[in-house]
Amino acid sequence: MNKGEFVEALADNLDIPRAQAERALTGVLDIISQQLIDGEKVAFTGFGSFEVSVRAARTGRNPQTGAPLKIAESKVPKFSAGATLKAAVNAAKGKGKR
């Protein structure tokens, strides 16, 4: 499901115009993004949580030459599924595609 399909499903689910659903989704994603940028964790009980994780600096290898290269420390967004979401996905095994 891509963003357009999600917006359409949201509009149908809430019985609202597509434009309004798109504004709502964009607003939610903007809030989550800004909280992560500010170093905050965003948690939805039962669904999951979003937080920023730090990847330490490390030495990698250039795949073409094999030469070592330094990879800088970076921050990456991370999502952890909640218990209710995990249970729902596991209960649906075999019902959808993998």
Backbone as CSV, one residue per row, in Angstrom:
resi,resn,N_x,N_y,N_z,CA_x,CA_y,CA_z,C_x,C_y,C_z
1,MET,0.854,-1.171,0.000,0.000,0.000,0.000,0.895,1.228,0.000
2,ASN,0.679,2.114,-0.932,1.442,3.352,-0.961,0.628,4.481,-0.307
3,LYS,1.192,5.685,-0.283,0.537,6.799,0.411,-0.832,7.119,-0.207
4,GLY,-0.924,7.117,-1.533,-2.194,7.419,-2.196,-3.277,6.408,-1.848
5,GLU,-2.902,5.139,-1.837,-3.857,4.091,-1.469,-4.253,4.215,-0.003
6,PHE,-3.288,4.587,0.823,-3.585,4.761,2.248,-4.558,5.917,2.446
7,VAL,-4.313,7.020,1.767,-5.202,8.186,1.875,-6.615,7.803,1.434
8,GLU,-6.716,7.057,0.354,-8.030,6.625,-0.147,-8.734,5.749,0.885
9,ALA,-8.013,4.807,1.479,-8.590,3.928,2.498,-9.005,4.730,3.731
10,LEU,-8.188,5.706,4.120,-8.508,6.559,5.263,-9.766,7.371,4.994
11,ALA,-9.863,7.928,3.806,-11.043,8.711,3.434,-12.300,7.840,3.470
12,ASP,-12.191,6.627,2.948,-13.339,5.704,2.956,-13.699,5.293,4.379
13,ASN,-12.683,4.998,5.190,-12.906,4.546,6.559,-13.569,5.618,7.409
14,LEU,-13.156,6.873,7.219,-13.690,7.973,8.020,-14.858,8.697,7.352
15,ASP,-15.175,8.290,6.119,-16.244,8.916,5.338,-16.030,10.426,5.242
16,ILE,-14.793,10.779,4.822,-14.436,12.177,4.629,-13.856,12.343,3.226
17,PRO,-13.791,13.577,2.726,-13.196,13.790,1.396,-11.715,13.394,1.377
18,ARG,-11.261,12.987,0.209,-9.875,12.544,0.047,-8.892,13.640,0.443
19,ALA,-9.175,14.890,0.077,-8.284,16.006,0.387,-8.133,16.179,1.903
20,GLN,-9.222,16.010,2.620,-9.184,16.136,4.070,-8.375,14.986,4.688
21,ALA,-8.537,13.792,4.151,-7.777,12.637,4.638,-6.287,12.837,4.382
22,GLU,-5.950,13.398,3.223,-4.541,13.636,2.898,-3.935,14.678,3.836
23,ARG,-4.686,15.735,4.143,-4.204,16.749,5.093,-4.002,16.138,6.475
24,ALA,-4.915,15.282,6.896,-4.807,14.644,8.211,-3.576,13.749,8.267
25,LEU,-3.374,12.928,7.250,-2.216,12.040,7.226,-0.918,12.841,7.203
26,THR,-0.858,13.864,6.364,0.334,14.705,6.289,0.613,15.350,7.641
27,GLY,-0.428,15.801,8.326,-0.265,16.400,9.647,0.296,15.416,10.653
28,VAL,-0.217,14.202,10.657,0.264,13.170,11.585,1.727,12.843,11.298
29,LEU,2.069,12.659,10.045,3.450,12.327,9.685,4.397,13.476,10.018
30,ASP,3.947,14.724,9.819,4.770,15.885,10.164,5.041,15.948,11.665
31,ILE,4.021,15.664,12.463,4.179,15.686,13.922,5.156,14.601,14.370
32,ILE,4.995,13.391,13.851,5.903,12.293,14.214,7.330,12.660,13.809
33,SER,7.508,13.165,12.590,8.842,13.542,12.112,9.470,14.603,13.001
34,GLN,8.707,15.636,13.346,9.244,16.717,14.162,9.626,16.234,15.552
35,GLN,8.834,15.345,16.131,9.166,14.801,17.442,10.464,14.003,17.388
36,LEU,10.665,13.233,16.330,11.895,12.464,16.175,13.088,13.395,15.975
37,ILE,12.909,14.448,15.188,13.965,15.436,14.978,14.350,16.070,16.303
38,ASP,13.359,16.315,17.160,13.600,16.924,18.473,14.139,15.924,19.499
39,GLY,14.326,14.670,19.086,14.880,13.660,19.980,13.850,12.995,20.875
40,GLU,12.583,13.201,20.596,11.511,12.624,21.404,11.071,11.274,20.842
41,LYS,10.481,10.462,21.699,9.906,9.174,21.306,8.404,9.377,21.120
42,VAL,7.826,8.729,20.118,6.386,8.792,19.874,5.836,7.382,20.057
43,ALA,4.921,7.217,21.007,4.400,5.885,21.310,2.883,5.859,21.202
44,PHE,2.380,4.832,20.553,0.948,4.567,20.454,0.725,3.216,21.124
45,THR,0.149,3.231,22.305,-0.025,2.013,23.091,-0.716,0.931,22.271
46,GLY,-0.109,-0.234,22.244,-0.658,-1.368,21.520,-0.208,-1.426,20.080
47,PHE,0.014,-0.268,19.450,0.422,-0.234,18.044,1.938,-0.296,17.918
48,GLY,2.631,0.623,18.591,4.077,0.626,18.525,4.649,1.984,18.837
49,SER,5.969,2.089,18.703,6.616,3.359,19.009,7.700,3.664,17.980
50,PHE,7.901,4.959,17.789,8.932,5.472,16.906,9.964,6.164,17.777
51,GLU,11.238,5.931,17.485,12.291,6.628,18.216,13.528,6.709,17.340
52,VAL,14.489,7.520,17.772,15.730,7.684,17.035,16.791,6.808,17.684
53,SER,17.503,6.078,16.864,18.594,5.227,17.323,19.885,5.771,16.719
54,VAL,20.986,5.618,17.427,22.278,6.104,16.934,23.108,4.917,16.471
55,ARG,23.582,5.003,15.240,24.507,3.997,14.715,25.913,4.527,14.940
56,ALA,26.727,3.762,15.608,28.096,4.180,15.914,28.933,4.265,14.639
57,ALA,29.960,5.093,14.689,30.909,5.171,13.578,31.600,3.813,13.451
58,ARG,31.938,3.450,12.231,32.568,2.150,12.027,33.391,2.176,10.747
59,THR,34.158,1.147,10.561,34.949,1.013,9.347,34.267,0.007,8.440
60,GLY,34.066,0.403,7.196,33.463,-0.478,6.203,34.458,-0.760,5.093
61,ARG,33.986,-1.401,4.067,34.844,-1.715,2.918,34.147,-1.280,1.635
62,ASN,34.925,-0.696,0.741,34.422,-0.347,-0.580,34.205,-1.664,-1.323
63,PRO,32.982,-1.959,-1.770,32.735,-3.262,-2.405,33.482,-3.465,-3.732
64,GLN,33.849,-2.375,-4.408,34.557,-2.520,-5.679,36.055,-2.749,-5.494
65,THR,36.638,-2.007,-4.549,38.095,-2.089,-4.391,38.518,-2.862,-3.152
66,GLY,37.634,-3.016,-2.195,37.977,-3.684,-0.957,38.712,-2.774,0.018
67,ALA,38.923,-1.531,-0.380,39.642,-0.578,0.476,38.773,-0.202,1.677
68,PRO,39.388,-0.081,2.857,38.624,0.320,4.037,38.179,1.778,3.928
69,LEU,37.028,2.086,4.490,36.546,3.458,4.520,35.818,3.704,5.827
70,LYS,35.859,4.950,6.270,35.220,5.307,7.528,33.768,5.658,7.269
71,ILE,32.878,5.062,8.057,31.448,5.374,7.989,31.128,6.158,9.247
72,ALA,30.630,7.372,9.073,30.369,8.268,10.202,29.182,7.789,11.033
73,GLU,29.167,8.224,12.282,28.020,7.967,13.156,26.789,8.613,12.518
74,SER,25.633,7.974,12.663,24.405,8.551,12.111,23.220,8.216,12.995
75,LYS,22.187,9.035,12.870,20.933,8.796,13.583,19.944,8.199,12.588
76,VAL,19.216,7.187,13.027,18.235,6.545,12.157,16.910,6.387,12.900
77,PRO,15.787,6.601,12.204,14.494,6.361,12.846,14.266,4.862,12.999
78,LYS,13.595,4.484,14.086,13.350,3.066,14.370,11.896,2.912,14.809
79,PHE,11.243,1.862,14.333,9.886,1.558,14.754,9.893,0.217,15.470
80,SER,9.252,0.164,16.629,9.097,-1.089,17.370,7.611,-1.386,17.488
81,ALA,7.195,-2.515,16.986,5.777,-2.882,17.024,5.334,-3.184,18.452
82,GLY,4.099,-2.794,18.779,3.528,-3.071,20.088,2.920,-4.463,20.143
83,ALA,2.585,-4.889,21.348,2.062,-6.247,21.564,0.760,-6.495,20.811
84,THR,-0.141,-5.527,20.800,-1.430,-5.714,20.122,-1.236,-5.882,18.622
85,LEU,-0.356,-5.059,18.026,-0.078,-5.161,16.594,0.582,-6.495,16.267
86,LYS,1.548,-6.906,17.076,2.212,-8.197,16.855,1.205,-9.341,16.912
87,ALA,0.314,-9.297,17.893,-0.685,-10.355,18.034,-1.624,-10.381,16.831
88,ALA,-2.026,-9.205,16.356,-2.930,-9.133,15.203,-2.260,-9.689,13.950
89,VAL,-0.995,-9.358,13.747,-0.273,-9.848,12.573,-0.085,-11.357,12.653
90,ASN,0.253,-11.864,13.834,0.442,-13.304,13.997,-0.869,-14.071,13.873
91,ALA,-1.979,-13.467,14.300,-3.280,-14.118,14.181,-3.719,-14.183,12.724
92,ALA,-3.209,-13.275,11.909,-3.594,-13.213,10.495,-2.703,-14.062,9.600
93,LYS,-1.793,-14.838,10.157,-0.906,-15.670,9.341,-1.717,-16.547,8.408
94,GLY,-1.272,-16.586,7.171,-1.930,-17.421,6.182,-3.099,-16.724,5.505
95,LYS,-3.525,-15.583,6.014,-4.671,-14.880,5.420,-4.237,-13.877,4.359
96,GLY,-3.001,-13.388,4.424,-2.514,-12.396,3.490,-1.227,-12.826,2.854
97,LYS,-0.695,-11.932,2.037,0.587,-12.261,1.425,1.714,-11.869,2.363
98,ARG,2.859,-12.479,2.176,4.013,-12.223,3.033,4.980,-11.319,2.366
